[in-house]
Amino acid sequence: MRGGSSLTVYVSQEGHASLEKSMVLLGMGRNQLRKISVLEDFTIDVKALEKQVIEDRKNGYRPICVVGNAGTTNTGAVDRLDSIADFCRDQDLWFHVDAAYGGPAAGTKVACRLFRGLDKADSVVVNPHKWLYVPAEAGCILVRKPKALRDTFQIVADYLREEREDGANAPLDFKDYGPQLSRNFRALKVWMTFKAYGATKLRAAIESNIEIMRYLANRIDQSQDFVRLAPVPLSVVCFQYLTPDISVHEDQKCIDDLNGRLLDALEKDGRVFLSGTKIRGRNVLRACSVNHRLRHEDVDFLLEVIRQVGRSLIAP
Ligand SMILES: Cc1ncc(COP(=O)(O)O)c(C=O)c1O
């Protein structure tokens, strides 16, 4: 069998790179993170997941955890959390959900159905500095059984011991729930955001982001010189600019090269900012909005600027 750790963790190929880093930090090694293939809509192939877990067990590995994506970085895909939750329950695996970006959309009318099964997770990570509009940075982990964190992280040194530490009315001491001892009061800005604006306004802002990014997707679908490369379940739109010369539209290398150069050129131009990524090996422009100020006009302007800069790149 293998050397080193036998503990294995599972996530789709679309899982965030921080998971690999976490595996290294935990001393488990990045090879113990199994990257499971995705379906057409970029959600995890649950059948492939089941197969991999069974095979690993046969080969002497110890599967311990499945990470479901609730809004991937690349496309905003939300895995079928319900199916993963059932599988984890049957297989006695920890079910963690990476909702760092997408989590807040679970509270909206327009997107909540995507998140069915989120309530069955053992732990969920949400980053309020993403889609709760809180200034960077504020990461948040929600756990079903806080005792598991306490059992892991509580170390009572002589100089830290407090009289009420073990009593029933002991105050919640965050040092017992994570690796940090001294820590910033990051929760304050999250709390203040809810106090100042309220959940109703935050929900409306998230719904507006989703609606406007769907509008962008529609505009792209109706244009001859743009093509969309992924579904838009939340607020990420991945697309390519096509030259007006339709004779090269089938030339993938040419279009990928153009979009790679376009991304740099847009950054230099400075009027709009897009990130880029790869979708099934293709260079794409990635527009993601977690900005409560976003308006339809911004999206119109974005497409206009891309056209201008794009044309300047292909001008003879
Ligand atoms: C889905 C997902 N998970 C995790 C992270 C990591 O978050 P951070 O950059 O705040 O550490 C990101 C960041 O983009 C993300 O999109």
The ligand as an SDF file (V2000), in Angstrom:
LIG
                    3D

 16 16  0  0  0  0  0  0  0  0999 V2000
  -15.2620   28.5450   -2.8800 C   0  0  0  0  0  0  0  0  0  0  0  0
  -14.1090   29.1870   -2.1550 C   0  0  0  0  0  0  0  0  0  0  0  0
  -13.5690   28.5770   -1.0910 N   0  0  0  0  0  0  0  0  0  0  0  0
  -12.5330   29.1060   -0.4090 C   0  0  0  0  0  0  0  0  0  0  0  0
  -11.9930   30.3120   -0.7810 C   0  0  0  0  0  0  0  0  0  0  0  0
  -10.8380   30.8540   -0.0080 C   0  0  0  0  0  0  0  0  0  0  0  0
  -11.2090   32.0250    0.6350 O   0  0  0  0  0  0  0  0  0  0  0  0
  -10.1120   33.0720    1.1650 P   0  0  0  0  0  0  0  0  0  0  0  0
   -9.4490   33.6500   -0.0290 O   0  0  0  0  0  0  0  0  0  0  0  0
  -10.9180   34.0670    1.9070 O   0  0  0  0  0  0  0  0  0  0  0  0
   -9.1790   32.3200    2.0290 O   0  0  0  0  0  0  0  0  0  0  0  0
  -12.5160   30.9820   -1.8910 C   0  0  0  0  0  0  0  0  0  0  0  0
  -11.9190   32.2550   -2.3500 C   0  0  0  0  0  0  0  0  0  0  0  0
  -12.1440   32.7310   -3.4270 O   0  0  0  0  0  0  0  0  0  0  0  0
  -13.6070   30.4220   -2.5820 C   0  0  0  0  0  0  0  0  0  0  0  0
  -14.1500   31.0340   -3.6520 O   0  0  0  0  0  0  0  0  0  0  0  0
  1  2  1  0
  2  3  1  0
  2 15  2  0
  3  4  2  0
  4  5  1  0
  5  6  1  0
  5 12  2  0
  6  7  1  0
  7  8  1  0
  8  9  2  0
  8 10  1  0
  8 11  1  0
 12 13  1  0
 12 15  1  0
 13 14  2  0
 15 16  1  0
M  END
$$$$
